[in-house]
């Protein structure tokens, strides 16, 4: 092989690499060829990071006609709780998208103890950027259908029902996505009743998905069913949520059917996923770290059951079942990430400021 041929071959190789880098839609700034080649296109979080594609609804909220919120209707922007409540109250028959800009507080929500999404339908409440939040006042969804809540921080709620987000039936087709729910008040660690839940679903509420939510620093995280007699089949999907420093109710699930997958649980103080009173839960490909009692049954007269598959337990103690006590197949399509990848995927993708919430 002569020298001229080698030079031509080298030049062609370099040109080929330049073309490949300029045309590869998934190549990120600063990444290497091996980084790009190893990108798993089935991982929603990587797609969001690499291409800006927004997550779409998955799970129970896609059934029963689907959940579209205010898509295709009018849009308004609000910056106070009073304006937000009036926008909901004065909604006409068309779908409505409400963009929240700034911080909703009890002070700018005159006369309100919570924001009621009540006796209405086809509404999206979306946070603008990464700074939209509810500080000290929560949202209650009841007697409502086709509701979307996205990209909002909601925290330190100690008025009204004391829930960051409460869903109470009759309510159906609700999607809570890419929110951050928390309370860092030291009182929450000494008095479990000073605040209530981060996200609770009660009575005949159903067809709900909770996705890519960052739950942290709280005592009571997510209660499904208000009591041992609240026996409705609520049909809820939890996926790709990040749960850190939460004491219990992750969720606490009474009756009905639920699906919990690809979520990351780190450092709780008490109990994790609690299947109670005949609940049937599919629990798969989740990641648990430094966790006491990740999956089990506590605090009711009767146990629920679990269909467990490929969960990962790291430095955990207590109840870590690997054998199923029932079989439940979710009635919708979904793609699983490997449990070993869940921690990095969820921490990078969950919470606010990660998506354009208006695209879904």
Secondary structure, DSSP 8 states (H G I E B T S, - for coil): --HHHHHHHHHHHHHHHHHHHHH-TT--TT--HHHHHT--TT-HHHHHHHH-------SGGGSTT---TTTTSEEEEE-SHHHHHHHHHT--SS-EEEEE-SEEESTTSTT-SSEEEEEEEEEEEEE-TTT-EEES--EEEEEEEEEEEES-EEE---STT--SEEEEEEEEEEEEES-EEE---THHHH-TTSS-BSEEEESSEEEEEEES-EEEEEEEEEEESSSTT------EEEES-EEEEEEEEEEEEESSEEEEES-EEE--SS--EEEETT-EEEEES-EEES-BS-EE--SSSSB-EEEEES-EEES-BS----S-SS----SS------HHHHHHHHHHHSSSSSS-TT--
